[in-house]
Amino acid sequence: MKERSIVSWNQMIASMSQGKKDEEALELFRKMLDEGFELDDATLVAVLPVCARIGAMDVGEWIYSYANDKGFLKEVVSVGNSLVDFYCKCGNLSAAWSIFNEMTKKNVVSWNAMISGLAYNGEGEAGVELFEEMVGEGVAPTDSTFIGVFACCAHSGLVDRARELFASMSQKFQLSPKAEHYGCVVDLLGRCGNVREAYELICSMPRKPSAALWGALLSACRTHGDRELAEVAAKELVRLEPWNSGNYVLLSNIYAEEGRWDEVEKVRVLMRGGGVKKVQGQSATG
C-alpha cells in the first residue's frame, strides 16, 4: 500500500492479535508509532490484549498514560474495559480497581471484566460482592457475567452461593444456562465433594452433556472415591469418544482397582473390536 490510514494499521494489528501472533502485532504497533500516526481508541483496544498475553507491562503502562492524556479513558468505554482487563491479567488488581472506579461510563462488559479479573486473581468473594453491586445498580448480567461469578465461587468454595446464582439465571434474569455454565457448576460441586449433586445436574441438562462435563465428573469421583459414579462417567466418555484410548484405560483402571478382572478383559475386547490402540505410556492396570 502506497498510503496507509489509521484504519489500515488497526486492521492489521487486530488481525495479528486475533490470530495470536502477538510479537508481530506488537512490532506493527511500534512501527506505527515510529511513522508518527496518531493512535485512536481502536488501536488501544487492539493492542492491550496483546500486552496482557505476552506480559508487555511497559507498553500497557504507556497506553494507560496515553489514554488518560487523550481523554479516551473517560470518554471511550471500550478503552477503560481493555485497561481493566489488561491490569487484571497482569495481576495488578489495585490498578484495575482504580481504573474501574474512575470510569465515568460503564457497560456490562466493564463489570464482567472486573468480576472475571477478581476470579483470575483469586479474589472470589470480592467478585461475588461486585456482582451484587452490579445487579443493585440495575445492570442486567449476561452469560459472560455468570461465567465470571461462577469462577469467583469456585475460587472461594462458595457452593451455596453458586447454587443460588445458577437458579437465578433462569428464574430472575431469564437467561438459559449454557454448557459452559453447567460446566462451571459441575466442576465446583465436584471439587467440593458433592459428586452426586454434580451428576444430578448433568442429568438435568436439556441438551446432551459433553465429554468435558463427564471428564470433570470422573476426575471429581476419583478424587473423592466414588467408584460407582466414576464407572458411569467413564462409560459415558467411552460412548461419546470411542476413538479415545485414554477413556478405555480410565474405565479399565476403575475395574482393576475393584478387582473386577472380567470387566477389565471386556474393556480390552471392546478396544480391540473398535480398532482403538492404546497410546504408549498410558497405564492399563492388570
KEKE-3310 file (N, C-alpha, C; in steps of 0.2 Angstrom, whole numbers, plus 5000, padded with zeros to 4 digits):
npx = (5004:5003:4999:4994:4981:4975:4966:4970:4982:4976:4968:4977:4984:4974:4970:4982:4983:4971:4974:4983:4996:5006:5019:5022:5011:5014:5025:5021:5013:5023:5030:5020:5019:5032:5031:5023:5010:4994:4987:4971:4956:4953:4965:4971:4963:4965:4978:4980:4976:4986:4997:4994:4994:5008:5014:5019:5022:5027:5023:5009:5007:5012:5001:4991:4994:4994:4981:4974:4979:4974:4961:4953:4951:4941:4931:4929:4922:4926:4940:4943:4938:4946:4958:4956:4954:4967:4976:4971:4974:4987:4990:4989:4979:4975:4977:4968:4956:4956:4955:4943:4935:4936:4931:4919:4909:4901:4898:4890:4901:4911:4909:4909:4922:4929:4924:4928:4941:4944:4941:4951:4962:4961:4952:4939:4927:4926:4923:4910:4903:4905:4897:4884:4883:4883:4871:4863:4864:4856:4861:4860:4865:4875:4877:4891:4894:4890:4898:4910:4906:4903:4916:4922:4915:4920:4934:4933:4926:4912:4899:4885:4882:4884:4875:4863:4865:4865:4852:4846:4849:4839:4827:4827:4834:4831:4839:4845:4854:4870:4881:4893:4890:4884:4896:4904:4898:4896:4910:4913:4905:4910:4923:4921:4917:4904:4898:4888:4877:4883:4882:4868:4865:4871:4863:4851:4852:4846:4851:4862:4875:4892:4908:4918:4911:4908:4921:4925:4917:4921:4934:4932:4925:4935:4944:4937:4933:4922:4918:4907:4900:4911:4913:4901:4903:4915:4910:4901:4910:4918:4907:4904:4917:4923:4935:4945:4958:4962:4950:4946:4956:4955:4943:4946:4955:4948:4940:4950:4955:4945:4946:4939:4942:4936:4928:4938:4944:4934:4934:4946:4943:4933:4940:4949:4940:4935:4945:4954:4969:4980:4988:5005:5013:5002:4993:4987:4980:4983)
npy = (4994:5011:5021:5022:5022:5026:5016:5006:5001:4998:4987:4978:4975:4971:4959:4952:4951:4943:4932:4927:4930:4938:4944:4949:4958:4967:4972:4978:4988:4996:5000:5008:5018:5024:5029:5040:5040:5045:5038:5030:5025:5012:5007:5006:4997:4986:4983:4981:4968:4960:4965:4960:4946:4943:4949:4962:4974:4987:4993:4992:5001:5013:5015:5016:5029:5037:5035:5041:5055:5058:5058:5047:5037:5042:5045:5034:5019:5006:5007:5009:4997:4988:4991:4988:4974:4971:4975:4967:4954:4955:4954:4966:4971:4982:4993:4990:4991:5004:5010:5005:5011:5024:5026:5035:5031:5016:4999:4983:4975:4981:4978:4964:4962:4966:4958:4945:4947:4948:4935:4928:4932:4926:4932:4929:4931:4945:4947:4941:4950:4961:4958:4958:4971:4976:4971:4977:4990:4990:4985:4973:4956:4946:4931:4929:4936:4927:4917:4922:4925:4912:4907:4915:4910:4897:4898:4903:4893:4894:4886:4886:4898:4898:4889:4896:4907:4900:4895:4907:4912:4908:4910:4923:4931:4928:4920:4907:4893:4889:4876:4879:4886:4875:4867:4875:4875:4861:4857:4865:4859:4846:4848:4851:4840:4836:4825:4818:4827:4834:4825:4823:4836:4836:4826:4833:4842:4851:4848:4836:4830:4836:4828:4834:4838:4825:4821:4830:4826:4813:4815:4821:4811:4801:4808:4809:4797:4790:4776:4770:4780:4785:4775:4776:4788:4786:4776:4784:4793:4784:4780:4793:4796:4786:4783:4787:4782:4784:4785:4772:4766:4773:4768:4754:4754:4758:4747:4738:4742:4738:4725:4718:4709:4702:4712:4721:4714:4714:4727:4728:4719:4727:4738:4732:4727:4739:4744:4752:4759:4758:4772:4774:4773:4776:4770:4753:4745:4728)
npz = (5000:4995:5002:5019:5031:5048:5050:5042:5049:5061:5057:5053:5065:5074:5067:5068:5082:5085:5078:5087:5085:5093:5095:5083:5081:5091:5086:5074:5080:5086:5074:5068:5078:5076:5063:5065:5067:5074:5087:5089:5098:5094:5091:5103:5110:5102:5104:5118:5123:5118:5124:5137:5136:5132:5143:5142:5150:5151:5139:5140:5151:5146:5136:5145:5151:5139:5135:5146:5145:5132:5134:5132:5141:5149:5140:5131:5133:5129:5129:5143:5148:5142:5148:5161:5160:5155:5166:5176:5171:5171:5185:5193:5203:5210:5202:5192:5199:5202:5189:5185:5195:5192:5179:5171:5163:5162:5155:5153:5150:5156:5170:5169:5166:5177:5187:5182:5182:5196:5200:5192:5199:5211:5220:5225:5233:5234:5220:5219:5228:5220:5209:5215:5218:5205:5200:5209:5205:5194:5182:5170:5170:5159:5149:5150:5162:5172:5170:5174:5188:5193:5192:5202:5213:5213:5216:5229:5235:5237:5238:5241:5237:5223:5219:5222:5213:5200:5200:5199:5186:5176:5183:5188:5179:5167:5158:5149:5155:5148:5141:5146:5158:5165:5166:5174:5186:5189:5190:5201:5211:5211:5214:5228:5233:5231:5223:5219:5218:5207:5197:5196:5192:5179:5173:5172:5162:5148:5135:5128:5138:5137:5133:5140:5152:5157:5160:5169:5180:5182:5186:5198:5205:5206:5214:5226:5229:5224:5217:5210:5203:5196:5187:5179:5173:5166:5157:5149:5143:5135:5127:5121:5115:5107:5100:5108:5116:5129:5137:5138:5145:5157:5162:5162:5172:5183:5185:5188:5200:5208:5208:5198:5186:5175:5170:5166:5156:5147:5143:5136:5125:5119:5115:5106:5097:5092:5085:5092:5098:5111:5118:5119:5135:5142:5157:5160:5171:5177)
capx = (5000:5007:4996:4990:4977:4975:4962:4974:4986:4972:4965:4982:4986:4969:4970:4988:4981:4966:4977:4988:5003:5007:5025:5021:5006:5017:5030:5017:5011:5029:5031:5015:5021:5038:5029:5020:5002:4990:4983:4964:4953:4953:4972:4972:4959:4968:4985:4981:4976:4992:5002:4992:4996:5015:5017:5022:5019:5029:5019:5002:5008:5012:4995:4986:4996:4992:4973:4972:4981:4970:4954:4950:4949:4934:4926:4928:4921:4930:4947:4943:4937:4953:4964:4954:4956:4975:4979:4969:4978:4994:4990:4989:4972:4974:4977:4962:4951:4957:4953:4936:4931:4937:4927:4913:4904:4902:4893:4890:4907:4916:4908:4911:4930:4932:4922:4932:4948:4944:4941:4958:4967:4959:4948:4932:4922:4926:4920:4903:4901:4904:4891:4878:4883:4881:4864:4859:4864:4852:4864:4857:4870:4874:4880:4898:4894:4889:4904:4915:4904:4904:4923:4923:4913:4924:4940:4932:4922:4906:4895:4878:4880:4884:4868:4858:4866:4863:4845:4843:4850:4833:4821:4827:4837:4828:4845:4845:4861:4873:4885:4899:4888:4884:4902:4907:4895:4898:4917:4913:4902:4914:4929:4919:4915:4897:4899:4881:4874:4885:4879:4861:4864:4872:4857:4845:4853:4841:4855:4866:4881:4899:4914:4922:4907:4909:4928:4926:4914:4926:4940:4930:4924:4942:4947:4933:4932:4915:4919:4901:4899:4916:4911:4896:4906:4920:4907:4899:4916:4919:4902:4905:4923:4925:4941:4950:4960:4963:4944:4946:4961:4952:4937:4949:4959:4942:4938:4956:4955:4940:4947:4934:4946:4932:4926:4944:4945:4929:4936:4951:4940:4929:4945:4952:4934:4934:4952:4957:4976:4982:4994:5011:5014:4996:4993:4981:4982:4980)
capy = (5000:5017:5025:5019:5026:5023:5010:5000:4999:4995:4981:4973:4974:4967:4953:4948:4949:4938:4926:4925:4932:4944:4948:4953:4963:4972:4975:4983:4994:5000:5004:5013:5024:5027:5033:5046:5040:5047:5032:5031:5021:5006:5005:5004:4991:4980:4981:4979:4961:4958:4966:4956:4939:4942:4952:4969:4979:4994:4996:4993:5007:5019:5015:5019:5036:5040:5035:5047:5061:5060:5058:5041:5034:5044:5046:5028:5014:5000:5008:5008:4990:4984:4993:4984:4968:4971:4975:4961:4948:4956:4954:4972:4972:4989:4997:4988:4994:5012:5012:5004:5016:5031:5026:5039:5027:5008:4995:4977:4972:4984:4974:4957:4962:4967:4952:4939:4948:4946:4927:4926:4933:4923:4936:4926:4934:4952:4946:4940:4956:4966:4955:4960:4978:4977:4970:4983:4997:4990:4982:4966:4952:4942:4924:4930:4938:4922:4913:4925:4925:4905:4906:4918:4905:4891:4900:4904:4887:4896:4881:4888:4904:4896:4886:4901:4910:4896:4895:4914:4914:4907:4912:4930:4935:4925:4918:4899:4891:4885:4871:4882:4887:4869:4865:4878:4872:4854:4857:4867:4854:4840:4849:4852:4833:4835:4822:4815:4833:4836:4820:4825:4842:4834:4823:4838:4846:4850:4845:4830:4833:4835:4824:4838:4838:4819:4821:4834:4822:4807:4817:4823:4805:4798:4812:4808:4790:4787:4772:4769:4786:4785:4770:4779:4794:4783:4773:4789:4795:4779:4781:4799:4797:4779:4783:4790:4776:4786:4783:4765:4765:4775:4763:4748:4755:4758:4740:4734:4744:4734:4718:4716:4707:4700:4718:4723:4710:4716:4733:4726:4716:4732:4742:4729:4727:4746:4746:4758:4757:4761:4776:4772:4777:4775:4764:4749:4740:4721)
capz = (5000:4995:5008:5024:5036:5054:5049:5039:5054:5066:5055:5053:5072:5077:5064:5071:5089:5085:5076:5092:5083:5097:5094:5076:5082:5094:5081:5070:5084:5086:5068:5068:5082:5073:5057:5068:5067:5080:5089:5091:5103:5091:5091:5110:5111:5099:5107:5125:5124:5116:5130:5143:5134:5132:5148:5140:5155:5149:5133:5143:5156:5141:5134:5150:5151:5133:5135:5151:5142:5126:5136:5130:5147:5152:5135:5127:5137:5127:5131:5150:5149:5140:5153:5167:5158:5155:5173:5180:5168:5173:5192:5196:5204:5213:5196:5188:5203:5201:5183:5185:5199:5188:5173:5171:5159:5162:5152:5157:5149:5162:5176:5168:5166:5184:5191:5180:5184:5203:5200:5189:5204:5217:5225:5223:5237:5231:5214:5221:5230:5215:5205:5219:5217:5198:5200:5213:5201:5188:5176:5168:5169:5153:5150:5152:5169:5176:5169:5179:5195:5195:5193:5209:5218:5213:5219:5236:5238:5239:5234:5241:5233:5216:5218:5221:5207:5195:5199:5197:5179:5173:5187:5189:5174:5161:5154:5149:5156:5143:5143:5150:5165:5168:5167:5179:5192:5190:5192:5208:5215:5211:5219:5235:5235:5230:5216:5217:5215:5201:5192:5195:5187:5172:5170:5171:5156:5142:5130:5129:5141:5133:5136:5145:5158:5160:5162:5176:5185:5183:5190:5205:5208:5208:5219:5232:5230:5222:5211:5206:5198:5191:5181:5175:5169:5161:5152:5145:5140:5130:5122:5117:5112:5106:5097:5113:5120:5136:5141:5139:5150:5164:5164:5164:5179:5189:5186:5191:5207:5212:5206:5193:5181:5170:5166:5163:5149:5142:5140:5131:5119:5116:5112:5100:5092:5089:5082:5096:5100:5117:5117:5123:5141:5147:5161:5160:5176:5177)
cpx = (5004:5005:4993:4987:4978:4971:4966:4979:4982:4969:4971:4984:4981:4969:4976:4986:4976:4969:4983:4995:5005:5013:5025:5016:5010:5022:5027:5015:5017:5031:5026:5017:5027:5036:5024:5013:4999:4986:4976:4962:4954:4960:4973:4969:4962:4974:4985:4980:4982:4997:5000:4995:5004:5018:5021:5020:5021:5025:5012:5002:5008:5005:4990:4988:4993:4984:4971:4973:4976:4962:4950:4947:4942:4929:4924:4927:4925:4937:4947:4942:4943:4958:4962:4956:4964:4978:4977:4973:4985:4995:4990:4982:4970:4973:4970:4956:4951:4954:4945:4932:4931:4933:4920:4907:4906:4897:4894:4897:4912:4915:4910:4919:4933:4930:4927:4939:4949:4945:4948:4963:4965:4955:4941:4926:4921:4922:4912:4900:4900:4898:4885:4878:4881:4874:4860:4859:4860:4855:4863:4863:4869:4877:4887:4899:4894:4895:4909:4913:4905:4912:4925:4921:4917:4931:4939:4928:4915:4900:4888:4877:4880:4877:4863:4859:4864:4856:4842:4844:4843:4827:4821:4829:4835:4834:4845:4853:4864:4878:4891:4897:4887:4891:4905:4904:4896:4905:4917:4911:4907:4920:4927:4916:4907:4896:4892:4877:4876:4882:4872:4860:4866:4866:4851:4846:4848:4845:4860:4873:4888:4903:4917:4918:4908:4916:4929:4923:4918:4931:4938:4928:4930:4945:4944:4931:4926:4916:4913:4900:4905:4915:4906:4899:4911:4916:4904:4904:4918:4914:4903:4911:4926:4932:4947:4952:4961:4956:4944:4950:4958:4947:4941:4952:4954:4941:4944:4956:4950:4941:4942:4938:4942:4930:4932:4945:4940:4930:4941:4948:4936:4934:4948:4946:4933:4940:4955:4964:4977:4988:4999:5012:5008:4996:4986:4982:4979:4982)
cpy = (5006:5022:5021:5024:5023:5016:5004:4997:4995:4988:4976:4971:4969:4960:4949:4946:4943:4931:4924:4926:4939:4948:4952:4959:4969:4976:4980:4989:4999:5004:5009:5019:5028:5031:5039:5046:5042:5041:5034:5025:5013:5003:5002:4998:4985:4978:4979:4972:4957:4959:4962:4949:4938:4946:4959:4974:4986:4997:4997:5000:5013:5020:5018:5027:5040:5041:5041:5054:5063:5060:5052:5037:5036:5044:5039:5022:5008:5001:5007:5000:4986:4985:4989:4977:4967:4971:4969:4955:4949:4956:4960:4974:4979:4994:4996:4991:5001:5014:5011:5009:5023:5032:5030:5035:5020:5005:4988:4973:4975:4980:4967:4957:4962:4960:4946:4940:4947:4938:4925:4927:4931:4927:4935:4930:4941:4952:4945:4946:4961:4964:4958:4968:4980:4976:4975:4989:4996:4987:4975:4962:4948:4935:4925:4932:4932:4917:4916:4924:4917:4904:4909:4913:4899:4892:4901:4898:4889:4892:4884:4894:4903:4893:4891:4905:4906:4896:4902:4916:4913:4911:4920:4934:4933:4923:4910:4897:4887:4880:4873:4884:4880:4866:4868:4876:4865:4853:4860:4862:4848:4842:4849:4845:4831:4831:4820:4821:4835:4831:4822:4831:4840:4831:4827:4842:4845:4847:4840:4833:4831:4830:4827:4838:4831:4818:4824:4830:4816:4809:4818:4816:4801:4801:4810:4801:4787:4783:4771:4774:4786:4781:4773:4784:4791:4780:4778:4792:4790:4779:4787:4799:4790:4778:4785:4784:4778:4784:4776:4763:4767:4770:4756:4749:4755:4751:4736:4736:4741:4727:4714:4714:4705:4707:4722:4720:4712:4723:4732:4724:4722:4737:4739:4728:4734:4748:4751:4755:4761:4765:4774:4776:4777:4769:4760:4744:4733:4718)
cpz = (5000:5000:5013:5029:5043:5054:5047:5045:5059:5064:5055:5060:5075:5074:5067:5078:5089:5083:5081:5090:5087:5096:5088:5077:5086:5090:5076:5073:5085:5080:5066:5071:5078:5066:5059:5067:5074:5082:5091:5096:5101:5091:5098:5112:5108:5102:5114:5127:5123:5122:5136:5142:5135:5138:5147:5144:5153:5144:5136:5147:5151:5138:5139:5151:5145:5133:5140:5148:5136:5128:5135:5136:5150:5147:5131:5132:5136:5129:5139:5151:5147:5145:5159:5166:5158:5162:5177:5178:5170:5181:5196:5198:5207:5207:5192:5192:5202:5195:5182:5189:5195:5182:5174:5168:5160:5158:5156:5156:5154:5168:5175:5168:5173:5188:5189:5182:5192:5204:5198:5195:5211:5223:5224:5227:5235:5225:5215:5223:5225:5210:5209:5218:5210:5197:5203:5209:5194:5182:5175:5167:5162:5155:5153:5159:5173:5175:5174:5186:5198:5196:5200:5214:5219:5217:5227:5239:5240:5235:5235:5237:5225:5215:5217:5215:5200:5194:5197:5190:5176:5176:5187:5183:5167:5156:5155:5150:5150:5145:5147:5157:5169:5170:5173:5186:5194:5192:5199:5213:5216:5215:5226:5237:5234:5223:5214:5214:5209:5195:5191:5191:5180:5169:5169:5165:5151:5136:5132:5132:5136:5136:5141:5152:5161:5163:5168:5181:5187:5187:5197:5208:5210:5214:5226:5233:5228:5216:5207:5201:5193:5185:5177:5170:5164:5155:5147:5141:5134:5125:5117:5113:5111:5103:5102:5117:5128:5140:5143:5145:5157:5166:5166:5171:5185:5190:5190:5198:5211:5211:5202:5186:5174:5166:5163:5156:5144:5139:5135:5125:5116:5112:5106:5095:5089:5085:5086:5099:5106:5116:5122:5129:5145:5151:5160:5165:5175:5170)
residu = (MET:LYS:GLU:ARG:SER:ILE:VAL:SER:TRP:ASN:GLN:MET:ILE:ALA:SER:MET:SER:GLN:GLY:LYS:LYS:ASP:GLU:GLU:ALA:LEU:GLU:LEU:PHE:ARG:LYS:MET:LEU:ASP:GLU:GLY:PHE:GLU:LEU:ASP:ASP:ALA:THR:LEU:VAL:ALA:VAL:LEU:PRO:VAL:CYS:ALA:ARG:ILE:GLY:ALA:MET:ASP:VAL:GLY:GLU:TRP:ILE:TYR:SER:TYR:ALA:ASN:ASP:LYS:GLY:PHE:LEU:LYS:GLU:VAL:VAL:SER:VAL:GLY:ASN:SER:LEU:VAL:ASP:PHE:TYR:CYS:LYS:CYS:GLY:ASN:LEU:SER:ALA:ALA:TRP:SER:ILE:PHE:ASN:GLU:MET:THR:LYS:LYS:ASN:VAL:VAL:SER:TRP:ASN:ALA:MET:ILE:SER:GLY:LEU:ALA:TYR:ASN:GLY:GLU:GLY:GLU:ALA:GLY:VAL:GLU:LEU:PHE:GLU:GLU:MET:VAL:GLY:GLU:GLY:VAL:ALA:PRO:THR:ASP:SER:THR:PHE:ILE:GLY:VAL:PHE:ALA:CYS:CYS:ALA:HIS:SER:GLY:LEU:VAL:ASP:ARG:ALA:ARG:GLU:LEU:PHE:ALA:SER:MET:SER:GLN:LYS:PHE:GLN:LEU:SER:PRO:LYS:ALA:GLU:HIS:TYR:GLY:CYS:VAL:VAL:ASP:LEU:LEU:GLY:ARG:CYS:GLY:ASN:VAL:ARG:GLU:ALA:TYR:GLU:LEU:ILE:CYS:SER:MET:PRO:ARG:LYS:PRO:SER:ALA:ALA:LEU:TRP:GLY:ALA:LEU:LEU:SER:ALA:CYS:ARG:THR:HIS:GLY:ASP:ARG:GLU:LEU:ALA:GLU:VAL:ALA:ALA:LYS:GLU:LEU:VAL:ARG:LEU:GLU:PRO:TRP:ASN:SER:GLY:ASN:TYR:VAL:LEU:LEU:SER:ASN:ILE:TYR:ALA:GLU:GLU:GLY:ARG:TRP:ASP:GLU:VAL:GLU:LYS:VAL:ARG:VAL:LEU:MET:ARG:GLY:GLY:GLY:VAL:LYS:LYS:VAL:GLN:GLY:GLN:SER:ALA:THR:GLY)
# end
